[in-house]
């Protein structure tokens, strides 16, 4: 296995697991399957621009980045024009899920591409699904992020209310997470709020990037997603005070009044 990172030194720890670190992205050219996990549309576009002129025909790109659905369709077409295949395969489960091998992966593209990608993805995923044609993986990720935003604001608003009411936050989190109010956010972000641990996790700026894609896709579909828009607006308060690198659970500080909303 060969790995290249845009950030020098970021992949160094993988060497003890037998991974070869590439000095340049072009060294990946002879790999028949190339897995991407970066950030924005423009990042994936730049990586493909570097690799497509040098890879072998038939190379499969598995893209775990979260991009806009429209860009994913573009990437499929670009790869097809170079006799390569592309699978938009965004992930959910966070860094904790990646380390535990419990990610869920939404895959858009041909059934053939999905079948080729499956043995590669299985070691780090608890579930994968072929959800449709090109771009469908990213559409499913948008639906996921809309739900994530609702759970996040529900958690932070609930605990901010409980704190203001003088309730014990640890007991509140314990009792609510075991009933109808329970969610992944309560289980995983609740302890971070209690400990005032704002290390990611999933960063505010990354969440807002995803919300931007959600809002763009919703506008194209002619559907309103007001809860997502509100959560994005509230998270912007953390950006304004220089906390874009905090975990999204830091939204608690906005709803509890520690960070002004405007």
C-alpha positions in Angstrom: 0.0 0.0 0.0 1.2 3.5 -0.9 0.1 6.8 0.7 0.6 10.4 -0.2 -0.5 13.3 1.9 -0.8 17.0 0.9 0.4 17.8 4.5 4.1 16.8 5.0 4.5 14.4 7.9 0.9 13.6 8.3 1.2 10.0 7.1 4.5 9.2 8.9 2.9 7.1 11.6 1.6 4.7 8.9 5.0 3.5 8.1 5.1 1.2 11.2 2.1 -0.6 9.6 4.0 -1.4 6.5 2.7 1.5 4.4 5.0 3.1 1.8 5.0 6.9 1.8 5.1 8.5 -1.6 7.2 11.6 -2.1 4.9 13.0 -4.8 1.3 12.4 -5.9 2.6 11.1 -9.3 4.1 8.1 -7.6 0.6 6.7 -7.1 0.2 6.4 -10.9 0.8 2.7 -11.0 -1.8 1.9 -8.4 -4.8 0.3 -10.0 -7.1 1.7 -7.2 -6.6 5.1 -5.7 -8.5 6.2 -2.6 -9.0 10.0 -2.0 -10.1 11.6 1.2 -9.6 15.3 1.1 -11.9 18.3 1.5 -13.6 20.4 -1.1 -14.7 20.2 -4.8 -11.6 22.1 -5.9 -9.3 19.8 -3.9 -10.6 16.7 -5.7 -10.5 18.5 -9.0 -6.8 19.4 -8.5 -5.8 15.8 -7.4 -7.5 14.4 -10.5 -5.9 16.9 -12.7 -2.5 15.7 -11.4 -3.2 12.0 -11.6 -5.4 11.4 -14.7 -2.6 12.3 -17.2 -0.3 9.7 -15.7 -2.4 6.8 -14.4 -3.0 3.5 -16.3 -6.3 3.1 -18.2 -8.9 1.3 -16.0 -7.7 2.9 -12.8 -10.5 3.2 -10.2 -10.8 6.3 -8.0 -12.7 5.9 -4.7 -13.5 9.3 -3.4 -14.3 9.5 0.4 -14.3 13.3 0.3 -17.5 15.1 0.9 -18.1 17.2 -2.2 -21.2 18.7 -3.9 -23.3 16.2 -5.9 -22.8 18.2 -9.0 -19.0 18.1 -8.7 -19.2 14.3 -8.1 -21.0 13.9 -11.4 -18.3 16.1 -13.1 -15.6 13.8 -11.6 -17.3 10.7 -13.0 -17.4 12.2 -16.5 -13.8 13.5 -16.3 -12.5 10.0 -15.3 -14.6 8.3 -17.9 -13.0 10.5 -20.6 -9.6 9.2 -19.4 -10.8 5.6 -19.6 -10.8 5.5 -15.7 -13.6 4.9 -13.2 -14.8 7.0 -10.3 -16.9 6.1 -7.3 -18.3 9.0 -5.1 -18.1 7.3 -1.7 -18.4 9.8 1.1 -18.1 8.4 4.6 -19.8 9.0 8.0 -18.6 8.0 11.4 -15.9 10.5 11.9 -12.2 10.0 12.9 -13.3 7.7 15.7 -15.2 5.5 13.2 -12.2 5.4 10.8 -9.9 4.2 13.6 -12.4 1.6 14.8 -13.2 0.4 11.3 -16.9 1.2 11.7 -17.5 3.8 9.0 -20.6 3.8 6.9 -19.9 4.5 3.2 -22.5 5.8 0.6 -21.4 4.9 -2.9 -22.6 6.4 -6.2 -21.5 5.1 -9.6 -21.7 1.9 -11.6 -22.2 -1.5 -10.0 -19.0 -2.7 -11.5 -17.0 0.2 -9.8 -18.8 -0.6 -6.5 -17.9 -4.3 -6.7 -14.2 -3.4 -7.4 -14.1 -1.0 -4.5 -15.8 -3.3 -1.9 -12.7 -5.3 -0.9 -10.8 -2.1 -0.5 -13.4 -0.5 1.8 -14.4 -3.5 3.9 -11.5 -3.3 6.4 -12.5 0.2 7.6 -16.3 0.1 7.2 -19.0 -1.6 9.1 -21.4 -0.9 6.3 -21.2 0.1 2.6 -24.1 0.6 0.2 -24.4 1.2 -3.5 -27.1 4.0 -3.4 -27.3 4.8 -7.1 -25.7 6.4 -10.1 -23.0 9.0 -10.2 -23.5 11.7 -7.6 -26.0 9.6 -5.6 -23.4 8.9 -2.9 -22.9 12.6 -2.3 -26.7 13.1 -2.3 -27.0 10.5 0.5 -24.2 12.3 2.4 -26.2 15.5 2.1 -29.2 13.8 3.7 -26.9 12.4 6.4 -25.5 15.9 7.2 -28.9 17.4 7.4 -29.8 14.8 10.0 -26.5 15.3 11.8 -27.1 19.0 12.0 -30.5 18.5 13.6 -29.1 16.1 16.2 -26.3 18.5 17.0 -28.5 21.5 17.6 -30.9 19.3 19.6 -28.1 18.2 21.9 -26.6 21.6 22.4 -29.9 23.4 22.9 -31.0 20.7 25.3 -27.9 20.9 27.5 -27.8 24.7 27.4 -31.4 24.8 28.6 -30.6 22.2 31.4 -27.6 24.2 32.5 -29.6 27.5 32.7 -32.3 25.6 34.7 -29.7 24.6 37.2 -29.8 20.9 36.4 -26.8 18.6 36.7 -25.5 18.3 33.2 -23.9 14.8 33.6 -27.2 13.5 35.0 -29.2 15.2 32.2 -27.0 13.7 29.5 -27.2 10.2 31.2 -31.0 10.3 31.5 -31.8 11.8 28.1 -29.4 9.6 26.1 -31.2 6.5 27.4 -34.6 7.5 26.2 -36.4 9.0 23.2 -34.0 11.9 23.1 -31.0 9.7 22.7 -28.8 9.9 19.6 -25.2 9.4 18.4 -24.6 13.1 19.2 -25.7 12.5 22.9 -23.4 9.5 23.1 -20.3 10.9 21.5 -20.6 14.7 21.8 -22.3 14.8 25.2 -19.1 13.8 27.1 -17.1 16.4 25.2 -19.5 19.1 26.3 -19.4 18.0 29.9 -15.6 18.0 29.8 -15.4 21.3 27.8 -13.3 19.3 25.3 -13.5 21.2 22.0 -10.9 19.1 20.2 -12.2 17.5 17.0 -14.0 15.3 16.3 -15.4 17.0 13.3 -14.4 20.6 12.9 -16.8 23.5 12.7 -15.3 24.7 9.4 -15.7 21.2 7.8 -19.3 21.0 9.0 -20.1 24.4 7.6 -18.5 23.4 4.3 -20.8 20.4 4.2 -23.8 22.5 5.1 -23.0 24.8 2.2 -23.2 21.8 -0.2 -26.4 20.8 1.5 -28.0 24.2 1.1 -26.8 24.4 -2.6 -28.3 20.9 -3.4 -31.6 21.8 -1.6 -31.9 25.0 -3.6 -31.4 23.1 -6.8 -34.1 20.6 -5.7 -36.5 23.3 -4.7 -36.8 22.2 -1.1 -36.3 24.1 2.2 -33.9 22.8 4.9 -34.5 25.5 7.6 -33.0 23.5 10.5 -29.7 23.1 8.5 -29.6 26.8 7.7 -30.2 27.7 11.3 -27.5 25.3 12.6 -25.0 26.7 10.0 -25.8 30.3 11.0 -25.3 29.5 14.7 -22.0 27.7 13.9 -20.8 30.9 12.1 -20.6 32.6 15.5 -17.7 30.2 16.3 -16.0 31.2 13.1 -16.2 34.8 14.0 -14.3 34.3 17.3 -11.6 32.2 15.7 -12.9 28.8 16.7 -13.5 27.2 13.3 -11.1 24.4 14.3 -13.1 23.4 17.3 -15.4 20.3 17.3 -19.0 21.1 16.2 -20.1 20.3 19.8 -18.7 23.7 20.7 -22.1 25.0 19.4 -23.0 24.5 23.1 -21.0 27.6 23.8 -23.1 29.6 21.4 -26.5 28.4 22.7 -25.4 28.8 26.3 -24.4 32.4 25.7 -20.7 32.0 26.1 -20.1 33.0 22.5 -22.4 35.8 21.2 -24.6 34.9 18.2 -23.9 38.2 16.5 
